[in-house]
Amino acid sequence: MEKFPMTIDGYEKLEAELKRLKNDERPAVIQAISEARAHGDLSENAEYHTAKDRQGWIEGQILELEHKFTRAEVIDVAKLEGNSVKFGATVTLIDEDTDEKKVWQIVGDHEADVKQKKISISSPIARALIGKSKGDSVEVTAPGGSRSFEIEKVLFK
């Protein structure tokens, strides 16, 4: 079974989501099913069918999260160091065409969130950056076209 990298923060968020599903969502949907059953005929009971559908979705999410836990390789980014880009690095890039600065942290696939400046290790930009160092120029081919960046800074925090 292949392991996949995950930051401590990502692991904790995954754990919190699993607890929420098991401790809040699961009991709530069981209660909703029970209440819908009390209304009588289940064949034409939309509340019952909606609650059962929700229960199936919740159970699927729980199984998926538990599977991620079994395959996770949790990495403490604060203990990493070096000058080259690798998993967990926070990289400051300068767009060579516009001189615009961008800062990204390279995280696991499920942790990626562009709004929080976190990109997946399997994204085109992260794949282009891995192994490069400060001062290197990288060409990134992405769905939006090809871009060139210079690596200004590599931090592990």
Residue frames as a rotation matrix with the C-alpha (Angstrom) as fourth column:
MET 1
0.583 0.813 0.000 0.00
0.813 -0.583 0.000 0.00
0.000 0.000 -1.000 0.00
GLU 2
-0.228 -0.677 0.700 1.44
0.668 -0.632 -0.394 3.33
0.709 0.377 0.596 -1.08
LYS 3
-0.013 0.128 -0.992 1.95
0.881 -0.468 -0.072 5.96
-0.473 -0.874 -0.107 1.63
PHE 4
0.199 0.036 0.979 1.30
0.661 -0.743 -0.107 9.62
0.724 0.668 -0.172 0.93
PRO 5
-0.747 -0.622 -0.236 2.80
0.594 -0.465 -0.656 12.64
0.299 -0.630 0.717 2.71
MET 6
0.453 0.863 0.224 0.76
0.527 -0.461 0.714 14.82
0.719 -0.205 -0.664 5.03
THR 7
-0.489 -0.574 0.657 1.69
-0.199 -0.659 -0.725 17.72
0.849 -0.486 0.208 7.30
ILE 8
-0.866 0.174 -0.469 0.85
0.501 0.315 -0.807 17.61
0.007 -0.933 -0.360 11.01
ASP 9
-0.708 0.622 -0.335 -1.67
-0.465 -0.767 -0.442 20.41
-0.532 -0.157 0.832 10.42
GLY 10
-0.367 0.551 -0.750 -3.32
-0.804 0.217 0.553 18.40
0.468 0.806 0.363 7.64
TYR 11
-0.668 0.060 -0.742 -3.44
0.258 0.954 -0.155 15.31
0.698 -0.295 -0.652 9.85
GLU 12
-0.885 0.316 -0.341 -5.08
0.281 -0.220 -0.934 17.25
-0.370 -0.923 0.105 12.67
LYS 13
-0.518 0.725 -0.453 -7.70
-0.801 -0.597 -0.040 18.73
-0.300 0.343 0.890 10.32
LEU 14
-0.399 0.319 -0.860 -8.43
-0.470 0.734 0.491 15.29
0.787 0.600 -0.143 8.91
GLU 15
-0.805 0.034 -0.592 -8.76
0.472 0.642 -0.605 13.91
0.359 -0.766 -0.533 12.43
ALA 16
-0.809 0.525 -0.263 -11.13
-0.168 -0.635 -0.754 16.75
-0.563 -0.566 0.602 13.43
GLU 17
-0.377 0.673 -0.636 -13.29
-0.910 -0.143 0.389 16.12
0.171 0.725 0.667 10.35
LEU 18
-0.514 0.148 -0.845 -13.48
-0.018 0.983 0.183 12.40
0.858 0.109 -0.502 11.13
LYS 19
-0.887 0.179 -0.426 -14.48
0.450 0.125 -0.884 13.12
-0.105 -0.976 -0.191 14.75
ARG 20
-0.668 0.666 -0.332 -17.13
-0.596 -0.746 -0.297 15.59
-0.445 0.000 0.896 13.56
LEU 21
-0.342 0.536 -0.772 -18.61
-0.720 0.379 0.582 13.06
0.604 0.754 0.257 11.17
LYS 22
-0.541 0.071 -0.838 -18.63
0.305 0.945 -0.116 10.27
0.784 -0.318 -0.533 13.77
ASN 23
-0.781 0.114 -0.615 -19.71
0.614 -0.044 -0.788 12.30
-0.117 -0.993 -0.035 16.80
ASP 24
-0.606 0.557 -0.568 -22.05
-0.276 -0.817 -0.506 14.90
-0.746 -0.150 0.649 15.29
GLU 25
-0.448 0.410 -0.795 -23.21
-0.894 -0.173 0.414 14.01
0.032 0.895 0.444 11.77
ARG 26
-0.776 0.114 -0.620 -23.73
-0.050 0.969 0.242 10.26
0.629 0.219 -0.746 12.26
PRO 27
-0.767 0.530 -0.362 -25.93
0.558 0.272 -0.784 10.59
-0.317 -0.803 -0.504 15.38
ALA 28
-0.521 0.583 -0.623 -27.88
-0.437 -0.809 -0.392 13.47
-0.733 0.068 0.677 13.80
VAL 29
-0.503 0.332 -0.798 -28.71
-0.801 0.169 0.575 11.48
0.325 0.928 0.181 10.67
ILE 30
-0.841 0.225 -0.492 -29.68
0.327 0.936 -0.131 8.42
0.431 -0.271 -0.861 12.75
GLN 31
-0.659 0.616 -0.432 -32.07
0.275 -0.338 -0.900 10.65
-0.701 -0.712 0.053 14.70
ALA 32
-0.461 0.467 -0.755 -33.47
-0.785 -0.611 0.102 12.07
-0.414 0.639 0.648 11.44
ILE 33
-0.706 0.184 -0.684 -34.08
-0.339 0.761 0.553 8.54
0.622 0.622 -0.475 10.11
SER 34
-0.832 0.380 -0.404 -35.81
0.555 0.556 -0.619 7.58
-0.010 -0.739 -0.673 13.34
GLU 35
-0.533 0.638 -0.556 -38.07
-0.124 -0.709 -0.695 10.64
-0.837 -0.301 0.456 13.22
ALA 36
-0.504 0.317 -0.803 -38.89
-0.864 -0.189 0.467 10.06
-0.004 0.929 0.369 9.54
ARG 37
-0.859 0.177 -0.480 -39.81
0.092 0.976 0.196 6.41
0.504 0.124 -0.855 10.27
ALA 38
-0.764 0.566 -0.310 -42.30
0.392 0.025 -0.920 7.62
-0.513 -0.824 -0.241 12.84
HIS 39
-0.526 0.561 -0.639 -44.25
-0.667 -0.739 -0.099 9.39
-0.527 0.374 0.763 10.08
GLY 40
0.412 0.788 0.457 -45.47
-0.364 0.602 -0.711 6.10
-0.835 0.127 0.535 8.68
ASP 41
0.880 0.092 0.465 -45.30
0.321 0.606 -0.728 4.73
-0.349 0.790 0.504 5.12
LEU 42
0.090 -0.964 -0.250 -41.61
0.079 -0.243 0.967 4.69
-0.993 -0.106 0.054 4.13
SER 43
-0.139 -0.153 0.978 -42.22
0.913 0.364 0.186 4.18
-0.385 0.919 0.089 0.40
GLU 44
0.310 0.315 0.897 -43.48
0.707 -0.707 0.004 7.75
0.636 0.633 -0.442 -0.05
ASN 45
0.855 -0.049 -0.517 -41.57
0.424 -0.509 0.749 9.36
-0.300 -0.859 -0.414 2.80
ALA 46
0.675 -0.589 0.444 -39.18
0.192 -0.441 -0.877 11.94
0.712 0.677 -0.184 1.26
GLU 47
0.553 -0.473 0.686 -37.66
-0.807 -0.507 0.302 12.83
0.205 -0.720 -0.662 4.64
TYR 48
0.689 -0.261 0.676 -36.75
-0.169 0.849 0.500 9.18
-0.705 -0.459 0.541 5.23
HIS 49
0.753 -0.386 0.533 -35.14
0.658 0.463 -0.594 8.77
-0.018 0.798 0.603 1.79
THR 50
0.643 -0.524 0.559 -33.23
-0.205 -0.820 -0.534 12.04
0.738 0.228 -0.635 2.13
ALA 51
0.547 -0.417 0.726 -31.92
-0.814 -0.064 0.578 11.01
-0.195 -0.907 -0.374 5.56
LYS 52
0.727 -0.273 0.630 -30.91
0.209 0.962 0.175 7.56
-0.654 0.004 0.756 4.25
ASP 53
0.744 -0.474 0.471 -29.06
0.468 -0.135 -0.874 9.18
0.477 0.870 0.121 1.34
ARG 54
0.544 -0.528 0.652 -27.28
-0.636 -0.766 -0.090 11.50
0.547 -0.366 -0.753 3.77
GLN 55
0.671 -0.272 0.690 -26.39
-0.478 0.552 0.683 8.52
-0.566 -0.788 0.240 5.98
GLY 56
0.788 -0.367 0.494 -24.82
0.576 0.724 -0.380 6.76
-0.218 0.584 0.782 2.99
TRP 57
0.616 -0.568 0.546 -22.78
0.074 -0.649 -0.757 9.86
0.785 0.506 -0.358 2.14
ILE 58
0.562 -0.378 0.736 -21.59
-0.815 -0.403 0.415 10.26
0.140 -0.833 -0.535 5.76
GLU 59
0.727 -0.277 0.629 -20.57
-0.083 0.873 0.481 6.60
-0.682 -0.402 0.611 6.02
GLY 60
0.759 -0.457 0.464 -18.70
0.611 0.251 -0.751 6.89
0.227 0.853 0.469 2.72
GLN 61
0.552 -0.547 0.630 -16.84
-0.373 -0.837 -0.400 9.97
0.746 -0.014 -0.666 3.97
ILE 62
0.636 -0.292 0.714 -15.91
-0.697 0.179 0.694 8.17
-0.330 -0.940 -0.090 7.21
LEU 63
0.773 -0.335 0.539 -14.54
0.394 0.919 0.007 5.18
-0.498 0.207 0.842 5.27
GLU 64
0.687 -0.510 0.518 -12.56
0.411 -0.316 -0.855 7.47
0.600 0.800 -0.008 2.95
LEU 65
0.528 -0.485 0.697 -11.02
-0.687 -0.726 0.016 9.42
0.498 -0.487 -0.717 5.85
GLU 66
0.690 -0.265 0.673 -10.16
-0.415 0.617 0.669 6.23
-0.592 -0.741 0.316 7.76
HIS 67
0.783 -0.409 0.467 -8.47
0.614 0.624 -0.483 4.91
-0.094 0.665 0.741 4.61
LYS 68
0.602 -0.570 0.559 -6.42
-0.067 -0.734 -0.676 8.12
0.796 0.369 -0.480 4.35
PHE 69
0.618 -0.363 0.697 -5.26
-0.783 -0.203 0.588 7.65
-0.072 -0.909 -0.410 7.95
THR 70
0.754 -0.319 0.574 -3.95
0.121 0.927 0.356 4.17
-0.646 -0.199 0.737 7.19
ARG 71
0.553 -0.525 0.647 -1.92
0.818 0.192 -0.542 5.47
0.160 0.829 0.536 4.23
ALA 72
0.922 -0.118 0.368 -0.72
-0.115 -0.993 -0.028 8.77
0.369 -0.016 -0.929 5.73
GLU 73
0.076 -0.937 -0.342 2.94
0.941 0.181 -0.286 9.50
0.330 -0.300 0.895 6.31
VAL 74
0.935 0.349 -0.062 2.86
0.344 -0.849 0.401 12.45
0.088 -0.396 -0.914 8.72
ILE 75
-0.040 -0.973 0.228 5.81
0.864 -0.148 -0.481 14.80
0.502 0.177 0.846 8.31
ASP 76
0.585 0.111 -0.803 6.75
0.623 -0.695 0.358 17.51
-0.518 -0.710 -0.476 10.81
VAL 77
0.659 -0.266 0.704 7.72
0.552 -0.464 -0.692 20.33
0.511 0.845 -0.159 8.46
ALA 78
0.886 -0.307 0.348 9.33
-0.441 -0.788 0.430 22.33
0.143 -0.534 -0.833 11.31
LYS 79
0.523 -0.714 0.466 12.01
-0.094 0.495 0.864 19.60
-0.847 -0.496 0.191 11.59
LEU 80
0.591 -0.295 0.751 12.93
0.798 0.347 -0.492 19.82
-0.115 0.890 0.441 7.91
GLU 81
0.439 -0.491 -0.752 15.74
-0.164 -0.867 0.470 21.97
-0.883 -0.083 -0.462 6.65
GLY 82
-0.197 -0.592 0.782 17.80
0.776 0.393 0.493 22.57
-0.600 0.703 0.382 3.58
ASN 83
-0.551 -0.130 -0.824 18.01
-0.249 -0.917 0.311 24.81
-0.797 0.376 0.473 0.57
SER 84
-0.962 0.191 -0.196 16.15
-0.144 0.255 0.956 22.72
0.233 0.948 -0.218 -1.96
VAL 85
-0.236 0.964 0.119 12.39
-0.968 -0.244 0.055 22.52
0.082 -0.102 0.991 -2.42
LYS 86
-0.879 0.103 -0.465 10.72
0.087 0.995 0.054 19.38
0.468 0.007 -0.884 -1.05
PHE 87
0.051 0.965 -0.257 7.46
0.563 0.185 0.805 18.41
0.825 -0.186 -0.534 0.59
GLY 88
0.415 0.256 -0.873 6.42
0.905 -0.217 0.367 20.93
-0.095 -0.942 -0.322 3.25
ALA 89
-0.651 -0.753 -0.092 8.54
0.732 -0.656 0.184 23.79
-0.199 0.052 0.979 1.91
THR 90
0.617 0.679 -0.398 7.13
0.491 -0.727 -0.479 27.29
-0.615 0.100 -0.782 1.77
VAL 91
-0.333 -0.746 0.576 8.46
0.893 -0.053 0.447 28.75
-0.303 0.663 0.684 -1.46
THR 92
0.341 0.341 -0.876 8.53
0.023 -0.935 -0.355 32.40
-0.940 0.101 -0.327 -2.51
LEU 93
-0.133 -0.288 0.948 8.46
0.918 0.324 0.227 32.75
-0.373 0.901 0.221 -6.28
ILE 94
-0.211 0.072 -0.975 8.85
-0.244 -0.970 -0.019 35.73
-0.947 0.234 0.222 -8.58
ASP 95
0.629 0.474 0.617 6.97
0.528 0.322 -0.786 35.58
-0.571 0.819 -0.048 -11.87
GLU 96
-0.390 -0.920 0.023 9.65
0.614 -0.242 0.752 36.41
-0.687 0.307 0.659 -14.45
ASP 97
-0.383 0.320 0.866 7.11
0.814 -0.327 0.481 38.09
0.437 0.889 -0.135 -16.75
THR 98
0.451 0.730 0.513 5.24
0.343 -0.672 0.656 40.27
0.824 -0.120 -0.553 -14.25
ASP 99
-0.596 -0.756 0.270 7.66
-0.092 -0.270 -0.959 40.46
0.798 -0.596 0.091 -11.26
GLU 100
0.353 0.797 0.490 4.68
-0.734 -0.089 0.673 39.42
0.581 -0.597 0.553 -9.08
LYS 101
-0.771 -0.592 0.234 5.60
-0.591 0.528 -0.610 37.51
0.238 -0.609 -0.757 -5.91
LYS 102
0.443 0.841 -0.310 3.75
-0.565 0.531 0.632 34.35
0.696 -0.105 0.710 -4.98
VAL 103
-0.600 -0.563 0.569 4.18
-0.798 0.363 -0.481 32.30
0.064 -0.742 -0.667 -1.82
TRP 104
0.438 0.709 -0.552 3.12
-0.634 0.679 0.370 28.64
0.637 0.188 0.747 -1.75
GLN 105
-0.264 -0.460 0.848 3.50
-0.838 0.544 0.035 25.79
-0.477 -0.702 -0.529 0.71
ILE 106
-0.311 0.088 -0.946 3.75
-0.657 0.700 0.281 22.32
0.687 0.709 -0.160 -0.81
VAL 107
-0.358 0.336 0.871 1.40
-0.811 0.350 -0.468 19.95
-0.462 -0.875 0.147 1.03
GLY 108
-0.801 0.137 0.583 -0.36
0.213 0.975 0.064 16.62
-0.559 0.175 -0.810 0.58
ASP 109
-0.844 0.451 0.289 -3.07
0.314 -0.020 0.949 16.19
0.434 0.892 -0.125 -2.04
HIS 110
0.050 0.966 -0.255 -6.03
0.858 0.089 0.506 16.42
0.511 -0.244 -0.824 0.34
GLU 111
0.004 -0.127 -0.992 -4.57
0.820 -0.568 0.076 19.47
-0.573 -0.813 0.102 2.15
ALA 112
-0.779 -0.404 0.479 -4.28
0.622 -0.591 0.514 21.67
0.075 0.698 0.712 -0.93
ASP 113
0.411 0.860 -0.303 -6.19
0.848 -0.483 -0.218 24.95
-0.334 -0.167 -0.928 -0.65
VAL 114
-0.159 -0.505 0.849 -5.29
0.829 -0.535 -0.164 27.78
0.537 0.677 0.503 -3.00
LYS 115
0.625 0.473 0.621 -7.00
0.091 -0.834 0.544 30.34
0.775 -0.284 -0.565 -0.75
GLN 116
0.949 -0.312 0.049 -4.61
-0.066 -0.044 0.997 29.38
-0.309 -0.949 -0.062 2.06
LYS 117
0.444 -0.803 -0.397 -1.62
-0.888 -0.334 -0.316 29.40
0.121 0.493 -0.862 -0.34
LYS 118
-0.199 -0.446 0.872 -1.20
-0.489 0.817 0.306 25.59
-0.849 -0.366 -0.381 -0.10
ILE 119
0.255 0.226 -0.940 -0.62
-0.959 0.185 -0.215 23.59
0.125 0.956 0.264 -3.26
SER 120
0.901 0.180 0.394 -0.66
-0.238 0.966 0.103 19.84
-0.362 -0.187 0.913 -3.76
ILE 121
-0.057 -0.978 0.200 2.63
-0.383 0.206 0.900 18.02
-0.922 -0.025 -0.387 -4.14
SER 122
-0.280 -0.009 0.960 1.20
0.681 0.703 0.205 16.50
-0.677 0.711 -0.190 -7.32
SER 123
0.762 0.545 -0.349 0.31
0.185 -0.700 -0.689 19.87
-0.620 0.461 -0.635 -8.89
PRO 124
0.704 -0.496 0.509 2.27
0.607 0.046 -0.794 20.99
0.370 0.867 0.333 -11.98
ILE 125
0.570 -0.509 0.645 3.94
-0.436 -0.853 -0.287 23.87
0.696 -0.117 -0.708 -10.13
ALA 126
0.631 -0.340 0.698 5.00
-0.654 0.250 0.714 21.72
-0.417 -0.907 -0.065 -7.16
ARG 127
0.775 -0.341 0.532 6.37
0.461 0.881 -0.107 19.01
-0.432 0.328 0.840 -9.46
ALA 128
0.648 -0.542 0.536 8.40
0.345 -0.418 -0.840 21.67
0.679 0.729 -0.084 -11.30
LEU 129
0.549 -0.390 0.739 9.76
-0.665 -0.739 0.104 23.09
0.506 -0.549 -0.666 -8.01
ILE 130
0.941 -0.151 0.302 10.78
-0.119 0.688 0.716 19.84
-0.316 -0.710 0.630 -6.27
GLY 131
0.488 -0.844 0.223 14.56
0.831 0.527 0.175 19.58
-0.265 0.100 0.959 -6.07
LYS 132
0.248 -0.372 0.894 15.21
0.510 -0.735 -0.447 23.17
0.824 0.567 0.007 -7.14
SER 133
-0.117 -0.409 -0.905 16.93
0.978 -0.206 -0.033 25.78
-0.173 -0.889 0.424 -4.94
LYS 134
0.559 0.243 -0.793 16.97
0.304 -0.950 -0.076 29.51
-0.771 -0.198 -0.605 -4.26
GLY 135
-0.180 -0.608 -0.773 17.95
-0.496 -0.623 0.605 31.42
-0.850 0.492 -0.189 -7.40
ASP 136
-0.797 -0.079 0.599 16.86
0.376 0.711 0.594 28.67
-0.473 0.699 -0.537 -9.78
SER 137
-0.477 0.672 -0.566 14.51
-0.838 -0.542 0.064 29.47
-0.264 0.505 0.822 -12.61
VAL 138
-0.704 0.314 0.637 11.68
0.247 0.949 -0.195 27.03
-0.666 0.021 -0.746 -13.27
GLU 139
-0.750 0.524 -0.404 9.36
-0.600 -0.282 0.749 26.65
0.279 0.804 0.525 -16.21
VAL 140
-0.666 0.612 0.428 5.87
-0.041 0.543 -0.839 25.53
-0.745 -0.576 -0.336 -15.19
THR 141
-0.838 0.478 -0.262 3.51
-0.273 0.048 0.961 24.07
0.472 0.877 0.091 -17.74
ALA 142
-0.741 0.668 0.067 -0.01
0.088 0.196 -0.977 24.29
-0.666 -0.718 -0.204 -16.37
PRO 143
-0.109 0.793 0.600 -3.48
0.919 0.310 -0.242 24.17
-0.378 0.525 -0.763 -17.93
GLY 144
0.744 0.434 -0.508 -3.41
0.304 -0.897 -0.321 27.98
-0.595 0.084 -0.799 -18.20
GLY 145
0.868 -0.492 0.074 -0.17
-0.097 -0.313 -0.945 27.97
0.488 0.813 -0.319 -20.19
SER 146
0.273 -0.876 -0.397 3.55
0.854 0.411 -0.318 28.04
0.442 -0.252 0.861 -19.56
ARG 147
0.921 -0.023 0.389 5.04
-0.185 -0.904 0.385 30.40
0.343 -0.427 -0.837 -16.93
SER 148
0.036 -0.963 -0.267 8.56
0.477 0.252 -0.842 31.06
0.878 -0.097 0.468 -15.70
PHE 149
0.950 0.232 0.208 9.38
-0.088 -0.439 0.894 31.69
0.299 -0.868 -0.397 -12.04
GLU 150
-0.197 -0.980 0.013 12.54
-0.186 0.025 -0.982 32.41
0.963 -0.196 -0.187 -10.09
ILE 151
0.510 0.292 -0.809 12.79
0.674 0.449 0.586 30.86
0.535 -0.844 0.032 -6.62
GLU 152
0.244 -0.368 0.897 13.46
-0.344 -0.898 -0.275 33.70
0.907 -0.241 -0.346 -4.20
LYS 153
-0.403 -0.299 0.865 13.20
-0.906 -0.003 -0.423 31.85
0.129 -0.954 -0.270 -0.89
VAL 154
0.053 0.395 -0.917 12.72
-0.058 0.918 0.393 28.31
0.997 0.033 0.071 0.50
LEU 155
-0.480 -0.137 0.867 11.58
-0.830 -0.249 -0.499 27.99
0.284 -0.959 0.006 4.12
PHE 156
-0.315 0.421 -0.851 10.44
0.321 0.891 0.323 25.14
0.893 -0.171 -0.415 6.36
LYS 157
-0.855 0.064 0.515 8.09
-0.459 -0.556 -0.693 26.32
0.242 -0.829 0.505 9.09
